[in-house]
C-alpha cells in the first residue's frame, strides 16, 4: 500500500518529532544547500589541481593586501584561483594528472585510501590543525609573507599529510571572514539557490573550484569552501561550520555533488556521465558521515506508482525525518506517509494527497544523539493522479513497526511488521516476544475515536516472555497502535515507545455494547504479576473468556495461601434484582481456588482478581479477565457469602442462591473444623455429618418470610457463625 509524504502541500508523519533551531533546522540554507543547488543542480564545474600550498595561501594574502590598498582582487577571487597543490612522499612536482591512458592508478587497490589517510591523523594533530593560527592574528601583526604564514600554519606538522591538513583547516577556518565576501558570495550563488533540480547542465558555465592533491602517489579530492561553512541567505551572511567530510573525500562520494569539466578529474575508473549525474538523488555530507546507503530510488524524480524509498545503513542510526524546507513546528492532523525504521534500514512509502510535484527532504541523526536532525538527501515526487484513501492517524513516534530501539528495550520480535494489518471482523491481536520481563502500556488512536472509547478497545496481557494486546475496532479506517515498555522491576523508570503498528478495518466493526468493560486493568489474564504473587496453573491462559451458557469457572493455585477477593463488573452496572457480587462464588480447597461465575444476561463483563500480598496490607490487583457471554437466559445468583466462609469450605448443593418457596431443599456442605452445622429460617434444621465429612440434610424453605442462613459452630466457643444466606422466591401469585 502506498502512502503519502511531501513538503510544501502536506506534512510528514515523522517531522513532528524534530523542532529544530533555525541554524540547524534549515541546513538547506547553508553549505549543504549550496552544494545541492550550486553543484548538484548546476554541475558544470572546473577542478583546480597541482598547486603548491603556498600558491593557495598566497592568493588569500594578495587579496588581503589589495583590500587594504584599495586594489581590486584578481578575477575570480579565492574560488577563481588557478592553483597547483602537490603534497606527497617523494612524488615529483611535475607529476601528471590522472588520465584514461596514464600509468598512474586512479584508485587504491584493496582498502580505501581516504579513510586510511585520515586514520593517520592522530587526535592531537587533528586538534592542532583545526585550531591553527587565524587570519586576524596574522593581519594584526601585519604578516603577509607567504612563507611566514605557511610556517605559522604548519608549525609542528610531522608529515606531509599533517602539513596538508593544517593548510586545509586554516582555509576552512578563514573563508568568509571578510565582511565584503558574503555579499559577493551571495551574488555569485543566489542563482544556484533556486530549485532547479533536474534541469539540463549541458551548457552551464562552471563557477566553483575545488582541489585535487597527489599524496603518497594517489590523487585525493578536497573542497575548503564547502568545508568552511554555509551561506545564510536570509541574513546575507556566511555561517562557519567546519565539515571534515570535504577533506580527502572519497571520489565515489565526491561525484555525488561535484562534477568536473574534465571527466578524468572524477578520479573514477568508471566515470559518471553528465546525464546520469543530472538525474541522481542529491545527498549531503551528513548522508555519508551517517553511513547511509541509498537503495532506491536511483534518480531524484519519482512518479507515484513507482517503488518506495529505501535507505540502509552501516552505523547505529535511529531517527529519520521528512519535512518542509524550514521545519519550525510540529505538523498537526493526519499523517501523509509511512516511515519504517529498523536496525538496518529505513523505508518511506509515499502517497501524495493531490496531484502535483512535491519536494521531499529526509533528515536523520544517530540513535543516541540529542542534536537536531540533519538533512541527508532530497528528491521530488510527481503525482499525476492521487489515490483516494482513508485518513491515516498521526504518528509522532516517526516510524511504523517495531522501532530500532525495541531490542534494547527488551522487545525481541513481534507478530506484525510495518505493513498495515487487517483487523478482520473488527478484531486484532498483536503478540510481542520479550527478552526479559517488561511492563507494557498500549495506546490506540483513530481520527474519529474519543480517548475514553479507545481505552475500552484494548486488553493487554503481560507475561515474563511476551506481551499480547487484544484490539477492538468500533469504526472503519486506519488505527495507530503504539506500545510503550519499561523493565518490570524498575517501577520508577519511564515508559518508552517500542513500536507503532498500523491497523486497518474495512469490514465488520465492533458494536459499542461489545467493547471491553470500563476500568479494565493494565494486566489482563495470568502473567508476570500473578506468578510473582504465587498464583499459577490458571485454567484460562488468555485474558478473554467466552461462554455460551452464561456460566464459567476460573481455577488456579494459590501457592502462598494469600487472602483473595474477586469482583465482577460491567458498563451497565448491577442488573435488576441481585447485585453482581451475588453472581460469583469462590471456593478454596487446599491450594486450589475456583471462582464460579453465573452471568445475569448477555454482554461483556470484567472479572477482577485481587490479593493481599503483604500481611495486613490492602488488596492489590492481580489480573482481570474479560468475560463475553452470548446466552440471553439469566443465570441464577449464588448464595450470599460471609467472612466465616473460608478455606476448605465447599458447597455441593444447593448452588443457587435463590430457592423456591414451600419446597424441600437438600443441603450438602463441607465445613472443616465445624462442631455443628444448621440451616436457620422460619424453622431450624440441624445437618448431619456423614462418613465423607460432609454435612447434609433436607430443609424446608418456607413461604419466604425469612431467608435461609447456613451457620456453623466453629472453635471451642461453640457460637454459631453465619456462612451463607439463601433468598426465597415469593410464592407464585404473590407480588
C-alpha positions in Angstrom: 0.0 0.0 0.0 1.4 3.3 -1.0 1.2 6.3 1.4 1.9 9.9 1.5 4.8 12.2 2.1 5.5 15.7 0.9 6.8 19.1 1.9 5.0 22.1 0.6 1.5 20.8 0.2 1.3 18.3 3.0 3.2 17.2 6.1 5.2 14.2 7.1 4.0 11.9 9.9 7.5 11.9 11.3 8.5 15.6 11.1 6.7 16.4 14.3 9.4 14.8 16.3 12.0 17.4 15.4 11.7 21.1 16.3 14.9 22.4 15.1 16.6 25.7 15.8 16.9 28.0 12.8 20.7 27.4 12.1 20.3 23.6 12.3 16.7 23.2 11.3 17.3 24.5 7.8 20.6 23.1 6.6 19.4 23.8 3.1 20.3 27.4 3.8 23.9 26.7 4.4 26.8 25.0 2.8 24.8 21.9 2.2 22.2 23.8 0.3 24.9 25.5 -1.8 26.2 22.1 -2.6 22.8 20.9 -3.6 21.8 24.0 -5.6 25.2 25.2 -6.6 26.8 22.0 -7.8 24.2 19.3 -7.7 21.8 21.4 -9.7 24.4 23.3 -11.8 27.2 20.7 -12.2 29.5 22.0 -14.9 32.5 22.8 -12.7 36.2 23.1 -13.0 38.8 21.5 -10.8 42.0 23.1 -9.6 44.9 20.8 -9.3 48.6 20.5 -9.0 49.3 23.6 -6.8 51.7 24.2 -4.0 50.3 25.0 -0.6 52.0 28.4 -0.9 50.1 29.2 -4.0 46.7 28.8 -2.4 47.7 30.8 0.7 49.3 33.5 -1.5 46.0 34.1 -3.2 44.4 34.9 0.1 47.3 37.1 1.2 47.3 39.1 -2.1 43.6 39.7 -1.8 44.1 40.9 1.8 46.8 43.4 0.6 44.6 44.6 -2.3 41.7 45.2 0.1 43.9 47.3 2.3 45.4 49.2 -0.6 42.2 49.8 -2.4 43.2 47.5 -5.2 40.6 45.2 -6.8 41.1 41.5 -6.2 42.1 39.3 -9.1 39.3 38.0 -11.2 37.6 35.1 -9.5 38.9 35.8 -6.0 39.7 32.8 -4.0 37.4 30.5 -5.8 38.9 31.5 -9.1 42.5 31.0 -8.2 44.2 28.6 -10.6 46.5 26.9 -8.1 48.6 23.8 -8.0 48.6 21.7 -4.9 51.1 18.9 -4.7 51.9 17.1 -1.4 53.4 13.7 -1.4 56.1 11.5 0.0 58.7 11.7 -2.7 56.3 12.4 -5.5 57.8 14.8 -8.1 56.2 18.3 -8.6 55.8 17.6 -12.2 53.5 14.6 -11.6 50.9 14.4 -14.3 47.2 14.5 -13.6 45.5 11.1 -14.0 44.1 10.2 -17.3 42.5 7.2 -19.0 45.7 6.2 -20.6 48.0 7.2 -17.8 50.1 4.7 -16.0 49.1 6.0 -12.6 46.2 4.3 -10.9 43.1 6.4 -10.1 42.1 4.3 -7.1 43.8 2.3 -4.5 43.6 -1.5 -4.6 42.2 -3.1 -1.5 41.5 -0.8 1.4 40.1 2.7 0.6 42.9 5.3 0.8 40.9 8.2 2.1 39.9 6.6 5.4 43.4 5.1 5.8 44.9 8.6 5.3 42.5 10.1 7.8 43.4 7.4 10.3 47.0 8.5 10.1 46.0 11.8 11.7 46.3 11.5 15.4 43.8 13.2 17.6 46.5 15.6 18.7 47.5 16.6 15.2 43.8 17.0 14.2 43.1 19.2 17.1 46.2 21.2 16.5 45.4 21.9 12.8 41.8 22.8 13.5 42.9 25.4 16.0 45.5 26.8 13.7 46.5 30.4 13.6 43.6 32.6 12.5 44.0 35.2 9.7 43.0 38.0 12.0 46.0 37.3 14.2 48.3 37.4 11.2 46.7 40.6 10.0 47.1 42.3 13.3 50.8 41.5 13.2 50.9 42.8 9.5 52.2 39.4 8.4 51.6 39.0 4.7 54.7 37.0 3.8 53.6 33.7 2.3 56.4 31.7 3.7 55.9 33.1 7.2 52.2 32.3 7.1 52.9 28.8 5.9 55.4 28.3 8.7 52.9 29.5 11.3 50.1 27.3 9.9 52.2 24.2 9.6 54.2 24.6 12.8 54.5 21.2 14.5 53.3 19.2 11.5 55.1 15.8 11.5 54.3 14.7 8.0 53.1 15.9 4.6 49.6 14.7 5.5 49.6 16.8 8.6 51.0 19.7 6.6 48.2 19.4 4.1 45.6 19.1 6.9 46.9 22.2 8.6 46.7 24.3 5.4 43.2 23.0 4.6 41.9 23.6 8.1 43.4 27.1 8.0 41.5 27.8 4.8 38.3 26.4 6.2 38.6 28.5 9.4 39.2 31.7 7.5 36.9 31.5 4.5 34.1 34.1 4.9 36.0 36.1 7.5 35.9 39.3 5.4 32.6 41.1 5.6 32.9 42.0 1.9 33.0 38.4 0.9 29.5 37.1 2.0 27.7 39.7 -0.2 29.9 38.8 -3.1 29.3 35.1 -2.5 25.6 35.7 -2.3 25.6 37.5 -5.6 27.5 34.7 -7.1 25.5 31.9 -5.6 21.9 33.2 -5.5 21.1 31.8 -8.9 22.4 28.5 -7.7 20.0 28.5 -4.7 16.9 28.3 -6.9 15.2 24.9 -7.1 16.4 23.9 -10.5 17.0 20.2 -9.7 16.5 18.2 -12.9 17.4 21.0 -15.4 20.0 20.2 -18.0 23.6 21.2 -17.3 24.9 20.7 -20.8 25.5 24.4 -21.4 26.0 25.7 -17.8 29.3 27.5 -17.2 31.4 26.3 -14.3 31.5 28.6 -11.3 33.0 26.6 -8.5 36.6 25.4 -7.8 38.0 22.7 -5.6 41.3 20.9 -5.3 42.9 17.6 -6.1 46.1 16.6 -4.2 48.7 14.0 -5.0 49.5 12.3 -1.7 51.6 9.2 -1.4 51.3 8.5 -5.1 47.5 8.7 -5.1 45.1 11.5 -6.0 42.6 12.8 -3.5 39.8 15.5 -3.6 39.1 18.3 -1.1 36.9 21.4 -1.0 37.9 24.1 1.5 34.9 26.2 0.5 32.3 23.6 1.5 34.4 22.5 4.4 34.3 26.1 5.8 30.6 26.6 6.3 27.4 27.7 4.6 25.7 30.9 3.4 22.7 32.1 5.3 20.5 33.5 2.5 18.0 35.2 4.8 20.7 37.1 6.8 23.0 37.5 3.8 25.9 36.2 5.9 28.4 33.4 5.8 27.9 30.9 8.7 31.0 29.0 9.7 30.6 25.3 10.2 33.6 23.1 9.9 32.9 20.0 7.8 35.6 17.4 7.8 33.9 15.4 5.1 35.3 17.5 2.3 38.9 16.7 3.3 40.3 13.8 1.2 36.8 12.9 0.1 36.2 9.5 -1.5 35.8 10.2 -5.3 32.7 8.0 -5.4 31.1 10.2 -2.7 32.5 13.5 -4.1 31.0 12.9 -7.5 27.5 12.9 -5.9 27.8 16.7 -5.7 30.8 17.8 -7.7 31.0 17.3 -11.5 34.3 18.5 -13.0 34.6 19.8 -16.6 37.2 17.2 -17.4 36.0 13.6 -16.9 39.4 12.4 -15.7 39.2 14.5 -12.5 36.3 12.4 -11.2 39.2 10.1 -10.3 36.9 7.1 -11.0 37.7 4.0 -13.1 34.2 4.3 -14.5 33.4 8.0 -14.8 29.8 9.1 -14.3 28.2 10.6 -17.4 26.7 14.0 -17.1 23.2 12.7 -18.0 23.4 10.3 -15.1 24.8 13.0 -12.7 21.8 15.2 -13.6 19.3 12.5 -12.5 20.9 11.4 -9.3 19.3 12.0 -5.8 21.1 14.8 -4.1 23.0 13.7 -0.9 24.6 15.9 1.7 27.8 15.2 3.5 25.7 14.0 6.5 24.3 11.2 4.3 27.8 9.7 4.1 29.1 10.5 7.6 26.0 8.7 9.0 26.9 5.7 7.0 23.8 5.6 4.8 23.4 3.9 1.5 20.5 4.6 -0.9 19.0 1.5 -2.4 16.1 3.2 -4.2 15.0 5.4 -5.9 18.0 5.6 -8.2 17.0 9.0 -9.5 15.8 12.2 -7.9 12.4 12.3 -9.6 9.8 9.8 -8.6 6.4 9.3 -10.1 3.7 7.9 -7.8 3.2 4.2 -8.5 7.0 3.6 -8.7 8.9 1.8 -5.9 9.4 3.2 -2.5 12.5 4.8 -0.9 14.8 2.6 1.0 18.0 3.6 2.8 20.2 1.0 4.6 22.9 2.0 7.0 26.2 0.8 8.4 26.1 2.5 11.8 23.7 2.9 14.6 21.0 5.1 13.2 17.6 5.8 14.5 15.8 9.0 13.6 14.6 9.7 10.1 12.5 12.8 9.4 11.0 14.4 6.4 9.7 17.9 6.4 9.4 21.2 4.7 12.4 23.4 3.7 12.2 25.1 7.1 10.7 22.8 9.7 9.6 25.2 12.5 6.8 23.4 14.3 5.1 20.1 14.7 2.6 19.4 11.9 -0.9 18.6 13.1 -3.6 16.4 11.7 -3.4 13.2 9.8 -0.2 11.5 8.6 0.8 11.6 5.0 3.2 8.7 4.7 4.5 5.6 6.2 8.1 5.5 7.5 9.6 2.3 8.8 12.9 2.4 10.6 14.6 -0.9 11.6 18.0 -1.6 13.0 19.4 -1.9 9.4 17.1 0.1 7.1 14.6 2.9 6.6 11.7 2.6 4.2 9.5 5.5 3.2 6.3 4.9 1.3 4.7 7.9 -0.5 1.2 8.8 -1.5 0.6 12.5 -2.2 -3.0 13.6 -1.4 -3.3 15.7 -4.5 -1.8 15.9 -8.0 1.3 18.0 -8.4 5.1 17.9 -7.8 6.4 17.7 -4.3 9.8 18.3 -2.8 10.9 15.7 -0.3 13.7 16.1 2.1 14.9 13.4 4.6 16.5 14.3 7.9 18.4 11.9 10.2 20.6 11.7 13.3 22.5 8.9 15.1 20.4 6.8 17.5 21.9 8.1 20.8 22.2 11.7 19.6 20.1 14.5 21.0 21.3 17.1 18.5 18.9 18.4 15.8 18.2 16.2 12.8 20.5 16.7 9.8 19.4 17.0 6.2 20.7 13.9 4.4 19.1 13.8 0.9 16.3 15.2 -1.2 14.3 14.3 -4.2 10.9 15.2 -5.9 7.7 13.3 -6.2 5.3 13.8 -9.0 1.7 12.7 -8.6 -0.3 12.7 -11.8 -3.4 11.1 -10.3 -3.8 10.9 -6.5 -5.3 7.8 -4.9 -8.3 8.1 -2.7 -7.6 6.7 0.7 -8.8 6.9 4.3 -7.1 9.2 6.7 -4.0 7.8 8.5 -3.7 8.8 12.1 -0.7 11.0 13.1 2.4 9.1 14.2 4.5 11.3 16.5 7.0 8.4 17.0 8.3 8.7 13.4 8.2 5.1 12.2 5.9 2.1 11.8 6.5 -1.4 13.1 9.0 -2.2 15.9 11.3 0.7 16.5 15.1 0.4 16.1 15.5 0.6 19.9 12.9 -2.2 20.5 15.6 -4.8 21.1 17.4 -2.7 23.6 14.1 -2.1 25.4 13.6 -5.8 25.7 11.2 -6.5 22.7 12.8 -9.3 20.7 10.2 -9.5 17.9 6.5 -9.5 17.1 3.7 -11.0 15.1 3.3 -7.9 12.8 5.7 -5.6 11.0 5.5 -2.2 9.3 2.8 -3.1 6.8 -0.8 -2.2 7.6 -2.5 -5.2 9.3 -6.1 -6.0 8.6 -8.5 -6.2 11.6 -10.9 -8.9 10.5 -14.4 -8.6 11.9 -13.1 -5.6 13.8 -10.7 -7.7 16.0 -6.9 -7.7 16.0 -4.2 -9.4 18.2 -0.7 -8.1 18.5 1.9 -10.5 20.0 5.3 -9.4 21.0 8.2 -11.6 22.3 10.3 -10.1 25.1 13.8 -11.0 26.2 13.1 -10.1 29.8 10.1 -9.3 32.0 8.5 -6.0 31.0 5.7 -3.7 31.9 3.7 -2.5 28.9 1.1 0.1 28.1 -0.8 0.4 24.8 -2.4 3.3 23.0 -5.0 3.2 20.2 -5.6 6.2 18.0 -8.2 6.7 15.3 -9.2 10.0 13.7 -12.8 9.7 14.8 -12.3 7.8 18.2 -12.5 9.6 21.5 -9.8 8.7 24.1 -12.3 7.3 26.6 -13.7 4.9 23.9 -10.2 4.0 22.7 -9.3 2.8 26.2 -12.2 0.3 26.1 -10.8 -1.2 22.9 -7.6 -2.6 24.5 -6.9 -5.6 26.7 -3.2 -6.2 27.4 -1.7 -9.4 28.8 1.8 -9.2 30.2 3.8 -12.4 30.6 7.5 -12.8 31.5 8.5 -13.6 27.9 5.6 -12.0 25.9 3.2 -9.1 25.6 -0.2 -9.6 23.9 -2.6 -6.8 23.0 -6.2 -7.5 22.0 -7.7 -4.7 20.0 -11.3 -3.9 19.1 -12.2 -1.6 16.2 -15.5 0.2 16.6 -15.1 2.2 13.4 -13.8 1.7 9.9 -10.5 3.2 8.7 -6.9 3.2 9.9 -5.7 2.9 13.6 -2.4 3.5 15.2 -1.5 1.0 18.0 1.5 2.2 20.0 3.3 0.1 22.6 5.3 1.5 25.5 7.5 -0.6 27.7 9.8 -0.5 30.7 11.6 -3.1 32.8 9.2 -4.8 35.1 11.3 -4.3 38.2 12.2 -0.7 37.5 9.0 0.9 38.8 10.5 4.4 38.7 11.6 4.1 35.0 9.7 5.9 32.3 7.8 4.0 29.6 9.5 4.2 26.2 8.0 3.7 22.8 8.9 0.3 21.4 6.7 0.2 18.3 3.8 1.6 16.4 1.5 -0.6 14.3 -0.9 0.5 11.6 -4.2 -1.3 11.6 -7.0 -1.1 9.0 -10.6 -2.1 9.5 -12.7 -2.0 6.3 -15.4 -4.6 7.1 -17.3 -5.5 10.1 -16.8 -3.3 13.2 -17.4 -4.0 16.9 -20.7 -2.6 18.3 -20.4 -0.1 21.2 -22.0 -2.7 23.5 -19.3 -5.2 22.6 -16.3 -3.1 23.8 -14.3 -4.2 26.7 -15.6 -3.2 30.2 -14.6 0.1 31.7 -11.9 0.2 34.4 -10.1 -2.8 32.8 -6.7 -3.1 34.5 -3.3 -2.8 32.7 -2.6 -6.5 33.3 -5.3 -8.8 31.8 -5.1 -12.6 32.2 -2.4 -14.5 34.1 1.1 -13.3 33.7 4.1 -11.8 35.4 2.2 -10.2 38.2 0.2 -13.4 39.2 3.4 -15.5 39.0 5.2 -13.1 41.3 2.3 -13.4 43.8 2.4 -17.2 43.7 -0.8 -17.7 41.7 -0.3 -20.3 39.0 -1.8 -23.1 36.9 -4.7 -21.0 35.6 -7.5 -22.8 33.8 -7.6 -20.0 31.2 -4.3 -18.9 29.8 -5.6 -15.8 28.0 -7.4 -12.8 29.2 -10.5 -13.4 27.1 -13.1 -16.0 28.2 -16.2 -16.7 26.1 -19.3 -18.6 27.3 -22.5 -19.6 25.5 -24.2 -21.0 28.7 -23.8 -17.9 30.8 -21.6 -19.9 33.3 -17.8 -20.5 33.7 -15.3 -21.5 36.3 -11.8 -19.9 36.5 -9.4 -22.1 38.6 -5.8 -21.6 39.7 -3.4 -22.5 42.5 -2.7 -20.2 45.4 0.8 -21.4 46.5 1.4 -18.7 49.1 -2.1 -19.0 50.6 -2.9 -15.4 50.0 -6.2 -13.8 51.0 -8.1 -13.3 47.8 -11.0 -11.3 46.6 -12.9 -11.4 43.3 -15.0 -8.6 41.7 -17.4 -8.7 38.8 -18.4 -5.6 36.9 -19.7 -4.2 33.6 -20.6 -1.0 31.9 -24.3 -1.1 32.7 -23.7 -1.8 36.4 -25.9 -4.1 38.6 -28.8 -5.8 36.8 -32.3 -5.6 38.3 -32.6 -8.0 41.3 -29.5 -9.4 42.8 -26.3 -7.3 42.7 -23.3 -8.5 40.5 -21.5 -9.5 43.7 -24.0 -12.4 44.0 -23.1 -13.6 40.5 -19.8 -15.1 41.5 -18.8 -17.6 44.2 -15.3 -18.6 45.3 -14.2 -22.0 46.7 -10.8 -22.8 48.4 -9.6 -26.4 48.6 -6.0 -27.0 49.7 -4.1 -24.6 47.3 -6.7 -24.7 44.6 -9.1 -21.8 44.1 -12.2 -21.9 41.9 -14.1 -18.7 41.0 -17.5 -19.6 39.6 -19.4 -17.1 37.6 -23.1 -17.1 36.7 -23.9 -14.1 34.4 -27.3 -12.4 34.6 -27.6 -11.7 30.9 -25.7 -11.5 27.6 -22.8 -8.9 27.4 -19.2 -8.2 28.3 -18.0 -8.4 31.9 -14.9 -7.8 33.9 -13.7 -10.3 36.4 -11.1 -8.8 38.6 -8.9 -10.8 40.9 -7.2 -9.2 44.0 -4.9 -10.4 46.7 -3.3 -9.3 49.9 0.4 -9.7 49.1 1.7 -8.3 52.4 0.1 -9.2 55.7 -2.1 -6.5 57.0 -1.9 -4.6 53.7 -4.5 -3.7 51.2 -5.8 -5.8 48.3 -3.7 -5.4 45.2 -4.9 -6.1 41.6 -3.6 -9.4 40.3 -5.2 -9.6 36.9 -8.5 -9.0 35.0 -10.4 -11.4 32.8 -12.8 -10.3 30.1 -16.0 -12.5 30.1 -18.1 -12.4 27.0 -21.5 -14.0 27.4 -23.7 -14.8 24.4 -26.5 -16.5 26.5 -29.7 -14.5 26.8 -31.1 -16.6 29.6 -30.3 -15.1 33.0 -28.1 -17.0 35.3 -29.2 -17.6 38.9 -27.3 -15.7 41.6 -25.1 -17.6 44.1 -25.7 -17.5 47.9 -24.5 -14.5 49.9 -21.1 -15.1 51.4 -19.9 -14.1 54.9 -16.4 -13.9 56.2 -16.7 -17.2 58.1 -16.8 -19.0 54.8 -13.1 -19.7 54.4 -10.5 -22.1 53.1 -11.7 -25.7 52.7 -15.4 -24.8 52.8 -17.2 -26.4 49.8 -20.9 -26.0 48.9 -22.1 -29.1 47.0 -25.8 -28.2 47.0 -27.8 -26.1 46.6 -25.6 -23.9 44.4 -28.4 -21.4 43.6 -28.7 -18.5 45.9 -32.5 -18.1 45.3 -34.7 -21.1 46.4 -38.3 -21.9 45.6 -40.8 -21.3 48.4 -42.6 -24.1 50.1 -40.1 -26.6 48.9 -37.8 -29.2 50.4 -34.2 -28.5 49.6 -31.3 -30.8 50.1 -28.2 -29.3 51.7 -24.7 -30.8 51.4 -21.7 -28.8 52.6 -18.2 -29.3 53.9 -17.0 -27.1 56.7 -13.6 -28.0 58.1 -13.4 -27.9 61.9 -17.1 -27.4 62.4 -18.7 -29.0 65.5 -22.2 -28.3 64.4 -23.9 -27.1 61.2 -27.5 -26.0 60.8 -29.8 -24.1 58.5 -32.0 -21.4 60.1 -35.1 -19.9 58.5 -38.7 -19.9 59.6 -37.6 -23.1 61.3 -34.2 -24.5 62.2 -32.7 -27.7 60.7 -29.6 -29.5 62.0 -27.4 -31.1 59.4 -25.7 -34.4 60.0 -22.1 -35.3 59.3 -21.6 -38.4 57.0 -18.6 -40.6 56.6 -17.2 -38.4 53.9 -17.1 -35.5 56.3 -19.9 -33.7 54.5 -22.8 -32.1 56.4 -26.1 -32.9 54.8 -29.9 -32.8 55.4 -33.3 -31.8 54.0 -34.5 -28.3 54.7 -38.0 -26.8 54.2 -37.7 -23.3 52.6 -41.0 -21.9 54.0 -43.1 -19.1 52.5 -40.3 -16.7 52.0 -40.8 -14.6 55.1 -37.2 -15.1 56.1 -34.1 -16.1 54.1 -32.3 -19.3 55.0 -28.9 -19.0 56.8 -26.3 -21.7 56.8 -24.4 -21.4 60.1 -21.7 -23.4 61.9 -20.2 -23.7 65.3 -16.5 -23.1 64.9 -13.8 -23.3 67.5 -14.1 -24.0 71.2 -16.6 -21.3 72.0 -19.4 -23.0 70.2 -21.1 -19.8 68.9 -22.9 -20.2 65.6 -21.3 -18.1 62.7 -23.3 -17.4 59.5 -21.5 -18.8 56.5 -24.0 -18.3 53.6 -27.5 -16.9 53.0 -30.2 -18.1 50.6 -33.1 -15.9 49.3 -36.6 -17.4 49.0 -38.6 -16.7 45.9 -42.1 -15.4 46.6 -44.8 -18.0 46.0 -46.5 -17.9 42.6 -49.3 -15.3 42.6 -47.7 -13.2 45.3 -46.3 -9.8 44.4 
